[in-house]
């Protein structure tokens, strides 16, 4: 996916698995709502005029084609935010066209995370901030083994699906 900057907000140290061209900044904050808001604040400091899209790491079926059209320069005018709903009621992506630390805190702080109502609460916050929201495709995020199997079935040629097949066919380990 074309991007002016690639930022990984990480709790820990990046290893050899990180592709070239990524900047790494530490996660900040205690709850997930605070860590997500801090990620937008980092992005705003590094590129104050650029839009920022935060994508969770638990949607391995996501490909660039799903984002290319809705995030293209031609489709950005009039859009203040992007929202990627997750099948479990949460979200897999949130984007802000003009992110600031203040806006991110206003939208995210206090939103209950990892609940069936997370997405609805976030959408209410975006509406309260009077942001025009473009919806991205509905995806299943991987929270359980059943989710992993569903996502692997949706993207059978992916590295994720291949890795899951090795785990699913591994012999049981006695405890």
C-alpha positions in Angstrom: 0.0 0.0 0.0 1.5 3.4 -0.9 2.2 5.4 2.2 4.3 8.5 2.9 5.3 7.1 6.3 5.0 3.7 8.0 4.9 3.8 11.7 4.9 0.8 14.1 3.8 1.6 17.6 5.2 -1.3 19.6 5.5 -2.5 23.1 9.0 -4.0 22.9 11.8 -4.1 20.5 11.3 -4.7 16.8 13.1 -7.8 15.4 14.3 -8.9 12.1 10.7 -9.5 11.0 10.1 -5.8 10.5 10.3 -4.9 6.8 12.6 -2.0 5.8 11.1 1.5 5.7 9.2 1.3 9.0 9.8 3.7 11.9 9.2 2.3 15.4 7.9 4.3 18.4 7.1 2.9 21.8 3.5 2.4 23.0 2.4 4.9 25.6 -0.5 4.9 28.0 -2.0 2.3 30.2 -5.3 1.2 28.6 -5.8 0.4 24.9 -7.8 3.6 24.4 -4.9 5.7 25.7 -2.3 3.7 23.6 -4.3 4.2 20.4 -4.7 7.9 21.1 -1.0 8.2 21.8 -0.3 6.4 18.5 -2.2 9.1 16.6 -0.3 11.7 18.6 3.0 10.2 17.5 1.8 10.2 13.9 0.7 13.8 14.1 4.1 14.9 15.6 6.0 13.1 12.9 3.9 14.2 9.9 1.6 17.1 11.1 -0.2 17.5 7.8 -0.7 13.9 6.8 -3.6 11.6 7.4 -3.0 8.6 9.7 -4.6 5.2 9.5 -4.2 2.9 12.5 -4.6 -0.8 11.6 -4.7 -3.6 14.2 -2.3 -6.5 13.8 -5.1 -9.1 14.1 -6.5 -8.8 10.6 -4.0 -10.9 8.5 -6.5 -11.3 5.7 -6.3 -7.5 4.9 -4.7 -6.7 1.7 -3.7 -3.4 0.0 -6.6 -3.7 -2.5 -9.2 -3.3 0.3 -7.6 0.0 1.3 -6.3 1.4 -2.0 -9.6 2.8 -3.3 -11.3 4.2 -0.1 -8.0 5.8 0.9 -7.0 7.1 -2.5 -6.3 10.8 -2.9 -9.4 11.1 -5.2 -11.7 9.7 -2.4 -10.2 11.7 0.5 -11.9 15.1 0.0 -14.7 15.6 2.5 -13.6 12.7 4.7 -12.5 13.3 8.2 -12.1 9.7 9.4 -12.1 6.1 8.3 -13.6 3.3 10.3 -13.0 -0.4 9.7 -15.7 -2.4 11.6 -14.9 -5.8 13.0 -17.4 -8.7 13.0 -17.3 -8.9 16.8 -18.5 -5.3 17.3 -15.1 -3.8 17.6 -12.9 -2.2 14.9 -9.8 -3.2 13.0 -8.9 0.2 11.6 -9.4 3.9 12.5 -8.1 6.7 10.4 -8.0 10.5 10.9 -7.5 12.8 8.0 -6.1 15.5 10.3 -4.9 13.8 13.4 -4.0 15.7 16.5 -3.3 14.6 20.0 -6.3 16.5 21.2 -8.7 15.0 18.6 -7.4 11.5 19.2 -7.9 11.8 23.0 -11.4 13.2 22.4 -12.4 10.4 20.2 -10.7 7.5 22.0 -10.2 8.1 25.7 -12.8 6.3 27.7 -14.1 4.2 24.8 -14.5 0.7 26.3 -12.2 -1.6 24.3 -12.6 -5.3 23.4 -16.4 -5.4 23.9 -19.2 -6.0 21.5 -20.1 -2.3 21.9 -16.6 -0.9 21.2 -17.4 0.0 17.5 -20.7 1.6 18.3 -19.1 3.7 21.1 -16.3 4.8 18.7 -18.8 5.7 16.0 -20.7 7.8 18.5 -17.5 9.7 19.5 -16.7 10.3 15.8 -20.2 11.7 15.3 -20.0 13.9 18.5 -16.7 15.3 17.1 -18.7 16.1 13.9 -16.4 14.1 11.7 -17.5 12.7 8.3 -16.7 9.0 8.4 -16.1 6.7 5.5 -16.6 3.0 6.3 -14.1 0.4 5.3 -15.0 -3.2 4.7 -16.2 -5.4 7.6 -13.5 -7.9 8.7 -13.1 -10.5 11.2 -10.3 -9.9 13.6 -8.5 -12.8 15.2 -9.3 -13.1 18.8 -9.9 -16.9 19.1 -8.9 -20.1 17.3 -12.3 -20.2 15.6 -11.6 -16.6 14.3 -8.2 -17.7 13.1 -9.7 -20.6 11.1 -12.4 -18.4 9.6 -9.8 -15.8 8.5 -7.5 -18.5 7.1 -10.4 -19.8 5.1 -11.1 -16.3 3.7 -7.4 -16.0 2.7 -6.2 -19.6 2.0 -3.1 -18.5 0.1 -1.9 -16.2 2.8 1.2 -16.8 5.1 -1.2 -16.7 8.0 -3.3 -19.6 6.6 -0.2 -21.6 5.8 1.1 -21.1 9.4 -2.2 -22.0 10.9 -2.3 -25.2 8.9 1.0 -26.2 10.4 -0.3 -25.6 13.9 -3.6 -27.4 13.2 -1.8 -30.4 11.9 0.9 -30.5 14.7 0.6 -33.5 17.0 -0.8 -32.8 20.5 1.7 -32.2 23.2 1.2 -34.0 26.4 1.1 -31.8 29.4 
